Amino acid sequence: MSSNKNALIRYKTLDKCLKNKYRQYTLEDLIDECSEALFEFEGKESFVSKRTVQLDLQNMRSEKFGYEAPIEVYDRKYYRYSDPDYSIHNISVNESDLKAMNNAVQILKQFKDFSMFKDMNGVIQKLEDSIHATSQKSIIHLDKNEQLRGLEYIDILYESVLNKKVLEITYKSFKAKEENILTVHPQLLKEYNNRWFLICWHKNAIYNLALDRIENVEVDEKINYIDKDFDADRYFGEVIGATVSETQRPQNVIFKINTKHAPYVKTKPFHHSQEIIKEDESATTFKICVQLNFELERMILGLGEFITVLKPDKLKKRIQNSLKEACENYMQDNLEV
């Protein structure tokens, strides 16, 4: 059980004791109650230290979690709330909190049609009713494409990551003539540019499987799951997009953006490593340190005439060839609709 969940159980237990008008609790009693509560949840002996309970009481008294609980010690050894009607579950919500909750509700509503969020519909409705948000239109719109192939597998993939299940996936890449059956240990679901990917362990390596190329998914209960303790931030830290090479080292990519469009790249960097290395009246020159992959090329080509790649030469030539072929497509005499 996580330390956060342990703490919540202890706070709930302490709250129950401190508002009990029919029993007196010493610090030792509170320790015993917390230990017993954790035992009931975990099914094994769980000893809570004196220092832990003292810190819990201190946190409940403070503004740290918004409780500011009126905990007092009377007769020099018993603990209780000085306000008999107080409970950490009765904390009032101010106007600012209501607005924040309302904004969160409007965002959650946009996921209602996503199958993995269907169970949230009732929760979202309760939130709307409790904060009177039903009449407010959404002021945040998230880009999504519900017609994408492979979205029907999100549920089983999500559950397999959550419950650590091995999967047998029938997969056919765009380049393959025939489908392959892969036994994988799913680690993460990744979304990039409105496409979904399963990051998984297969044959001693991390694989990236696009959901729109999956033909079938089955759970394999006979194989023990391998948990790689996957760190997504580290794994994707040197790339743009979802394509990572295990053998390629990141390179300095230097590119120039004309003055008119430079502000867009300044305010929405290509990558967290982005920095400005030169700026004049005609253009701004940027540098990022990333692996060279398909998504990087797509991003550069998407800026068309507004961007010029200066280094490395390998990437520069790829972009030149792509633009040359694009121009040739428009120079054909037999272009028809």
N, C-alpha and C positions, 0 to 999 in steps of 0.2 A: 504494500500500500504506500502511496506517495506521502511525503512529509506534509504536503498541503492538505491532503484529505485527513491525515492524522490530526492536524491542528484544528480543522473544522469540527471534527468529532469531539475534541477536547473542549472547544469553545461552547458547543451545544450542550455538552454535559455540565460544564461549569455554570452555564446560564440556568439550566434546570435546577441545579442545587441552590444557587444564590437567590432564586425567586421562590424557593420552597419555604412557606411560612410555618411549617409544622415540624421542622427539624433544624438542629444546629449543626453546622459543618466547620470542623477545624481544617487546617491546611492538610493534615494527614488524611482526613476524610475525603477531601477533594482529590487528593492523589489516588486514593483507592477507587473512587468513583470513575476517574478518567481511565485508570488501568483496566477496570472491569468493562467499561464501554468499548475500549479498543479490543479487548479479548472477544467480546461478542461479535464485533465486525470482522476480525481477522481469524478467529478460531484458534488462536494460540496465545500463550502467555505474553503479555506486553506490559512491561514495567515502565511507568512514567516517573521521571525523577522529580525531586522537590524543586530543583531549579527551573525545570520546564514549566511546571504549574505556576510558579511565581512569575515567570516571564509572560505566561498566558494572561494572568490577572493584570499584569502591568500593561500589556497590549490592549486588553479590553477597556482599561481605564483611560487610555490615551486616545488621541484623534487618529491614530495610525490607520485603523480600519473603519473609522467613522462611528465607533460604538460610544465612546466617552461614558462608559458604564459607571454608575454611582456605587462602586464597591466600597464597603466599609468593614472595618474590623471592630467588633464590639466585645466587651468583657475580656479584651486583650488576646482573644484566641479564636473567636468565631467569625465567619465571613458571611455577608449577605449584601443585598442591594438596600441602600438607604431609602430608595423609592420603591415601595412594594409593588407598584404597577409596572416597573421597568422590565424590559426583556430586550435582548439584542435583536429579536425578530420583530420588534415594534418600532424600529427606527423610522422616523419621518423622512419623506422625500421632498426636497425643495423644488422650486420651479426650474432651476437649472438642471437638476437631475431628471426631471420629467422630459425636458427638451432633448437631453442626451439619449434617454431611453426611446423617445419617439423616433429620433433619427435612426437608431439601431433597428427598430421595428421596420421602418421603411426599407432598409437595406435587406433585412431578412426576408421580407415579403417577395423580393425578386427571385428568391431561390425556391419558392413554393412549388414550382413545376418540376424542379429537379428531383428525381425519384428519391435520392438519399436524404432529402429534406422533407419528405412527405410527413414523417412523424412529428415534424416541428409545427405543422399547420395549427394544431390546437393550442400550442404554447404561444405562437404568434398572435392568435386571436385573443387569448387571455391577456396578453400584454397590451394589445390595442384597446381592449375593453377597460383595463385598469388605468390606462393613462389617457383615455379619451382621444385616441389617435385615429379612429376609423374614418373621420371626415377629411383628414389631411391627405392631399395627394403626395406622391413620392417626389422628393426634390433631389434624389440621387439615383442615377440610372447606370446600371452595370452592363457592360457589353457581354452578350452571350449568344450562342448559336445553338438552339435546341435541335437543329436538324443534322448535327454532326453524327457521323457513323461512330459506333462504339460506345455511345453514352449509356446504352442499356447494360453495359458491363460495370458501370461505376459502382453499383451497390455491392456486387460480389467481390470486386477488387478492394473496395474500401473495407469491407468486413474481413477480408483475408489479411490485410495489413494490421487492422485493429486486433484481430484474434490470432495472428501469427499462424496462418494456414498456408500450406504448400499448394500451388496450383499447376494444373496441366493445361497449357494454353495452345490452341491451334492458331498459328500466326502465319500470315503471308505478306511479306514486304512488297513494295511496289516493283522492286527489281527481280523478285523471285518468280520462277515459273510455276512452282508448286508450293503448297503450304507446308509448314514444319510444325511438329508437336514439341513444345518446350516445357520442361519441368522447372518451375521457377519459385523463388522465395521472395514474395513481394515486400518491398521496403517503404515505398512512398508513391503517392499519386501527385503528378506534377502537371500544372496547367501553364501553357505559354501561347500567347497570341490566339486565344480561342480554340486551342487544340489540347487534348489530354494525353498524358504519357504515364505508363507504369514503370517505375524504377525498381528493378528486381535483381536478385542474385541468381546467376545461372552458370553452371560449369566453372566455378572459381573466378567469376568476373561479374561486374555490375553491367546490366543490360538496360537499355531504354527502349520500351515497346510502345509504339503509338496505338492508342485505342481504336483508331479507325482502320487498323490493319489486323485486328483480332477477329478470328472467325468463330471461336468457341472457347469457353472457360469451364473447367471442372475442378473441384477441390479434390486433392489427393491426401487422404487421411493416413496412408501407410508410411509416408516419409516424414521424418522429423524436420521441423522448421529450423532454418538457420537465420538467426537475428544478427545482422551486421552492425547494429547500433548506428544506423545511417545518419550522417550529418549533412543535411541538404544545403545549408549555407556554405559549408566548406566545399562540397562536391561541385556545386554550380557557381562557386565564387570567381572562377577564371573564364567564364563563358558568357555569351549573350544567347539566351534561349535555352533549349533543353538538350542539345547535342554536345556530349562531352567525350573527348578522346583520352584514353588511359595512357597513351604514349606521347601525345603532343604537348610541348611546353608552351606556355603563353608567350606572345610576342608583342612588342610595341607596335601598335597600329597608329600611324600619323595621318591625319586627314584635314582638309581645309574646307570650311563652310563660308559661303559668301556672306557679306555683312547683313543683308536683308533677313537671312534665315538663321544666322548665328544665335540670336536670342532663344530660339526654340531648342537648340541643342545645349545651350548653357543652362536653361531652366529644366530641361528633361534630358539628363546625361544618357549617353549610350550605355554606360557601365559605371560602377562605383569608383573605378580607377581613373576616370576621366579627369584631365587637367588641361588648362590652356598653356600653350608654349609660345604662342606668338599672336599678336593682334595688331591690325592696321586698318586703314580706311576701307580697303577692298574686301578683307576676309579675316576670319579667326582660325587659327590652326590649333587643333586639339590632339591629344595623345591618350590612348587607352592601352591597357595591357591585358590581352585576351587570347584565347585559342582562336585559330582561323576555322570557322565552321559555316554551315549553310545559312544559319540565322543571321550571322554577321553580314554576309553577302546580301541577303534579302533586305536588311535594314539599309545598307548603303545604296543599293539599287533603287530603293523606295524614295530616296531623296533626289534621284535624277540628276539634273544639271546643277543642283545647288551644292553638291559635294564633289571633292576631288581627293582621291586616295594618293598619298605621297609615298608611304612605306607601309609594309614591306613590298618588295617588287613582285613577289609571288601573288599577293592579293591584288595588287595594282593591275597585273596582267589579266587576272580572272575577271575583274570588273570591266576592263577594256574590251575583252572578248565578248562578254555578255551584252554590253552596250552596242558593240558592232553588230552582233546578231540581231539585236532588237531593231536597229536602224534598217538592216537588210529586210526585215519583215515588212516594213512600211514602204520599201522601195520597189516592191514587186508590182508589176503592171496589172496582174490579174486579181488584185484584192477585191473580194466580193463579200457581201453580207449574207 
